[in-house]
């Protein structure tokens, strides 16, 4: 009897509205070639669909489960390996940022094509090294819930009831340190506190942002410029939409001062909230009495949240600087910036070093392309070949359901009108008390998140941006629903019970 072959179906891993091949191919190649350097195994294959700069990337279902299980088992067996992951993420993020900052001051126009290619190649090397460590926290929970399921099971074995297990899990995994977003916010409030104390502040607070800046004392102008230089990139997201201008920080300070709310009071509230979370965590630890290993695992969860933001912050800062590399390459090759963003590194190398540019293919792949990779090989398909591959990928979703389950990102319950928010251009749809639903949140939609009564995402896990920000904002959050953006539409009235992990339509 012939043994039946079980096909391993493609599984949608992420759906990202704005990303290019310049960035994506780094981690896509790393997944099939370089992860073995840190965890002893690679993904067997990956596939990524590019429709302009909107991408969907896929793993094989069983292969993804195998890889995720192996990574989490390494951490479960030895939490010190998890600590090493965090250390290495910070190290390689710092290396990438330091290299990019040096590039900022180089005149690319004076470089030869060979020197320009060396920058492309060096970026690929540094970013690949980062991803061999930087992707591991995501893997532990994002696709198959390994970390969540294990810790929930542990809590239940310690006598925690089903009704309380999410509450305990969220409390025990709250980070003890500040995230990048929290650091920026606190520094901003400290700056606003300094400016509020200026003698002439009432005379200048109603001026235009530019005039407001010009009328600040020199010392305060320097502090504002320093803050901008450190954080201006935060709203940028892989290819945009933009970086924050100095005037935007000034306008925010003006609005805060005109509101009558004292920045120092907001700062104190943040500190008090963090202290309350810390006390609640210590109280539960004393009650549960986890052994050394499991206490380390709860703490590691929180650290993974922080290093995800640390990595993302460094990557975004580097990508902002690397825009000049893409623009100079486009100028030399006499192609559009979009076409350069959607070129393989091998195509860039051929173009810069051998003057070989297939303009017809570049035009096609800037509209639609499918990237497929296995160990040692990568392919980019366009036209009918790409269309055929896309049809082979299962994308069936049940849009008729009225209730979905997900993973608790932060505790709480809320009812409101749905607003689908994908990028900053959608923020105008949001009103206070709406339910924000997105594929996955990013820094550019944080203003909308601040208005939301609850946040729901298709994707997510331990390190999800939505989970981290919702905890800092103190609002309910449900992550990992897989198809919430397809099931619900703008104007639907829904109830979100994040504690129980449910979102459903209501009348």
N, C-alpha and C positions, 0 to 999 in steps of 0.2 A: 504493500500500500504506500502510495506516494505521500510524503509529509506535506501537509497544507502550509503554504507560505502566508503569513499574516502581514498584510501591508501596513506600514507605519505612515499614518496620514499626516499631512501638513497641519501644523497648529499655528494660528496667528499669535505672535508674541507681542508685538507692539504696532500701533497705528499712530504715526506721528505726522501732524499737519505741515510742519516746516523743518525739513532737514535735507541736506544735499549728499551726494556721493563722496565729495571731498572728505567729509567727516565720517559718514556711515561705513565706508569701505574699510576704515581702520579697524573698527571693532568687529565687523563681519568677517574679515580675514583672520583676526585674532581668535575668534570663536572656533574656527576649524583648524588653526595652525599652532597657536601659542598658549592656549590655556593649560596644556599639559605641563608647562614649565612650573606652574604653581600648584595644580591639583592632580596632575598625573593623567589627565584625559582631556580630549577636545569634544566639541560637538561634531557629529559626523558630516553634517551638511547644513547649510542655511540658504534661504531664498529670500530675496527682497524685491518688491515691486516699487518702481519709481514712476509716479505720474507727475512730471515736473519735480517739484520739491515736496510733494506729499508722498510718504512712504508707508508701506506695510512690510514687516519682515516676519519670516516664518521659521520655526524649527519643525523637525519631525516630533510628533507627540511622545512616543516611547523614548526616543533619544533624549528629548528634553527632560523627561522624568528621570531617566538614568543619570544624566549629568547633574541635575539638581540634587538628587538623592546622594550622589557621591560627595558633592561639595558639603552638603549639610552634615553628612556622617563624619567627615573629617573634623568639622567644628564641634559636633556633639561629643566625639571621642576625646577631643583635646581643645577646650575653649581657648587655650593659649594660641592656637593657630588662628582663631578669630581675632585675637588681639594683634597678631602679626599682620593679618590682612589690613586692619585699620592703620597700623604704622606704615606699611608699604604704600597704601593709598595716599597718605599725606606726603610721604617722601617723593613719590613719582609725580604727584600733582605739583609739588613745589619745584621739581626739576623742569616740568613742562612750562610753568609760569615764568620761571627765571630765564629760560631760553627764549621764550616769546618776548619778554620785556627787553632783552638785548636786541632782538630783531627790530623793535620799535624805532631804534635810532640809526638803523642802517639804510643807506640809499640804494634801494633795489634797482633803480633805473641805471645805475652805474655798474651793476653786476653783469657778468657774462651769463649766457644761458646755462652753462655748466654749474656756475655758482647758484643760480636760481633753483636748478633742480636739486642741488645739495640741500637747500632749505626744505623743499618738499620731502625729500628722503629723510632728513633728520626729524621733521615733524612726525612722519609716519613711525619712525623708530621709538621716539619718546612717548607718543600717544599709545602705541601698541603695548609698550612696557607698563603703562598705567592701567590699561584695560585688563591685562592678565591678572591684576589684583582688584581693580576698581569694579569689575562686573560681579565679583563673587558675593557681596552682600545682597545684590538683587536676586541672584540665583537661589539663595536660601529660602525665599518665600514668595517671590513675585508671581511665579507661574503655577506652582503646585502646593503652596501653603505649608511647606515642610516645617519651617521654624514655628509658625503659628500653631499648627496641629500638634506638634510635639509639646510645646509649652502648655497648651490647653489640656492635653492629656495628663501632663504632670500635675497641674493644678487640681484636676478632678481626682486624681489619685491621692492628693493631699486633703481631700474632703471638701473642695470648693464645689458648690452646686452649679448646675448648668446656667441658671439665671444670673449668677454672679461671676462666671468665669471670664467673660469679656472685660468686666469692670476691673477685676483683679489683674488681668493681663495688661491692660492699658496702663494702670497705675504702676505696676512693677517694672514696666519697660520704658517709663518716661526717662529721657536722658537727664543726667545730672549736670551736664555742661550746656552752654548756650550754642544754638545753631548759628550759622552764618547770617541768616535773616534776622535772628534775635540780636546778634551783635550790631548789625547795621542800624537797627531800630533804636537800640539803646544809645549808640554813638550820636545818632541824629537828635534824639531827645536831649542829650547832654549839650549838644551844640545849640539847640533851640533855647535851652535854659540860660546859657551864657548870653545869647543875643537878647533875650527878653529883659535881662537886667541892665541893658544899656540905657543911659539917661535920655537919649533922643529917640528912643524906639517908637514912641507914639506918633512922632512927626513923620516917620518914614515908612511905617508899616502898610500904608495905603498906596504907596507908589507902585510903579510897574516893577516886576522882578529885577530887571536890569538896573533901574534907578535905586531900588532897595539895596542891591549889592554894592553899588557905587557909593552909597551914603553910609555904609558900615565902616567902622574904624579899620585900619589896615590889618590889625591882628585878627579880627573876626572875619575879614575877607579871606585871609590866608587859611583860617580854620575851615571855612565853607568850601574853598577850593580843594583843600586837602581831603575833605570828606567826599567830594565829588570824584576826585582822582582815584580814591580807594574803592568806590562803590558804583561808579557810573555805568558799569557793564551789566548790572544785575537784571535789568529787564530785557537784555538781549537774549535770544534763544536760538542757538545753532546757526541760523542765517538771518536773524533779525527778530522783531521788526526794527528795533533801533536801540540806541543807547540813551541814557538819561542826560539831559542838558543841565548845566549848572543852574539855569534860571528855574528849572522845575523844583529843585531842592529849595531855592529861595522862596518860590510861591507856596510850597508846602509849609514852610516856617511861618510865612505871613498868614496863611489861613489858620494855622494853629493858634497864633497869637491873637488874631481877631476873634476867634471862637470863645475866648475868655478862659479856656482850659490851660492850666499851668503845665508846661512840659515836665517839670520836676514831679508833679503829682502822678502823671502817667508813668514816669520812670519808677516811682515808688510802687505803683500798682503792679507793674511787671515783676518787680523784686518780690513783692508779697505773694503774688500768684506762684512764683517759682518756689518760694519757701513752703507754701501750702502743699504743693505737689511733692516736694521732698519729704515733708512730714508724713503725708499719706503713704508714700512709698515705704518709709522706714517702719510705719505702723504695720503694714501688711507683711513686710519681711519678718518682723517680730512674731506675727501671728502664724505665718506659713512655715517659718523656720526651714527654708530650703538648704540643702547641703551646699558645700563650697562650689561644686561643679555647676549646679543649677542656678545658684545665685549669680555666678559668673555669666551664665547664658542669658539671664534676664538683663544683666548690665550690658552685655554685648549687643543685644537688640537695640538698646538706646544709642550705643556708640555707632552702630551701623547707620542709624538715621543721620547722625552728625557727619560721618565721613562721606555719605552720599552727597550731602550739600557741599561739603568741602571740595570733593572732586568736581562736582558740577560747576561750582564757582570758579575753580581754576581753569576748567575747560572753556567756559564761556569767555573768560578774560583773554585766554590765548586765541580763541577764534576771532574775537573782535580785532586783535592785533594782526592776525593772519589774513584779514580782508585785503590788506595792502599787497600781500603775495598773490592772491587770486586776481586782483585788478591788474597788477603788472604782468602776470602771465597772460591774461586775456588780451592786453594791449599788444604784447609781442607776437602772439599767435594770430592776431586779428580775428578773434572770435568773441562772442558775447560773454559777459560775466556768468550768466546762467549756464552756458555750455562748458565753461571751465569748472564750475561747481559740480557738473555732472560727468566729468571725465574720470576714467580710471587712472591711477598713478602710472600704470604702464603706458597709457596713451600720452600722458603729460611727458614722461621720459622720452618717448619716441619723438614727440613734437619739439621739445627743447634741445635734445642732443642730436637728433637726426633730421629735423625739419620735416617730419612726416605727420601730416594732419589730414585725417579723413573727415572733411567738412560735411559730407553727406550723412555719414553715420552720426556725427555730433549733433546735427540738426534733428535726426530721428530720436536719439537717446535723450535729448533735452525735453522731449514731449512724453515719451513712454519707453521704459527700459526695465528689464528684469535681470537682476544680478543673482548668480548662483555660484556657490563655492563649496568645495570639499578640500581636504588636506592637499596642499601643493598646487591646487588648480582653482582658477576663477574664470567666469564667463559673463559676458554682458550681451543680452539678447534684445533686439529691437524688432519693430514691424510685426509680421505674422508669427514669427517664432515667439516673440514676447506675448502676443495675444493667446497663443496656444498654451503657453505655460501658465498664464493667469487663469485660464479656464480649468486647468488641472488642479488648481488650489481650491479646496472646499471652503466656501464662505457662507454656508447656509446658517441663518439665524432665525429664530422664531419671533417675529415681530408682533404676534397676536397676544402674547402673554401680558398680564397686567401686574404681575408681582415678580420681583427678582430677589435673589439672595446674594450677599457679598460678605466681605470681611470687615470687621469693625476697625476703622481708622481712629475714631475718637467717639466716646460715649455720648448718648443723647438722642432726643426725639424731636422732630419738627414736621410741620405741615405747611405747604406753600405751593406756589406756581413754578413750574419747571422753566428754567432758562438754559439752553444749550450754549455753553461758552467754550470756545476752542482757542481763540487768540484775542489779543487786546482790542481788535476791531469789534468784537462782540460785546464788550463791557457795557456799552450804552443800553443794552437790553435789560440789564440788571436793575432791580429795585430792592430796597431793604426788605428782607424777609423772604426773598425768592429762594428756590432750591436750585443750586448750581449743579449742572450735570456736564461732565466733560470726559473726553477719552482719558486724559491724564493732565493734571494741572501743572503749570509752570510759572516762573516768577512774573511773566508779563501779565498774568490775569489775577494777581494777588489783590488789586483794588476791587475786583468783582467778588473775590472770596470773602473780603471783609464785610460785604453787604449781605452775604448768604445766611439763611437760617440753617442750612445744612449743605454739605458737599457730597456728591456721588460721582464715582468714576468707573469707567470700564476696566481700567488697569490698576495695578497697585500691589503692594506688599509691604514688608517691614520698612523699606526705605522710601516709600512713596512720598512725593512732595506734598500731596493732599493730606496725608496722614500727619505729617510733621507740622504743616502750617495750621491745620484745623486744631491741633492740640494747643498751639501757641495762641490761636484766636479764641479757643474755648467753645467751638461749635461742633455739632455732630458731623461725623464723616463716615461714609460707607465706600469701601474700595473693592476693586476686583469683581465687579458685577458682570464683566465681559461684554454685555450688550445694552447697557442702560441708554447710551446715546442713540441706539437704533429702536429701542422699545418705546421710549418717551419722547415727546416733542414739546416745543415751546407752548406754554399755556396750559399744559396738563396739570391738574391738581394732584399732588402726591403726598403720601405720608412716609417719612423716613424714620425708621427705628434702628439707628446705628448700633445700639447696644445688642439688639437681637439679630442684626445683620440683614434687615429687610427694607425694601422700598416697594410701595404699591400705589396704584391709582386709587383715588377716593372721589366721591361725588361732592 
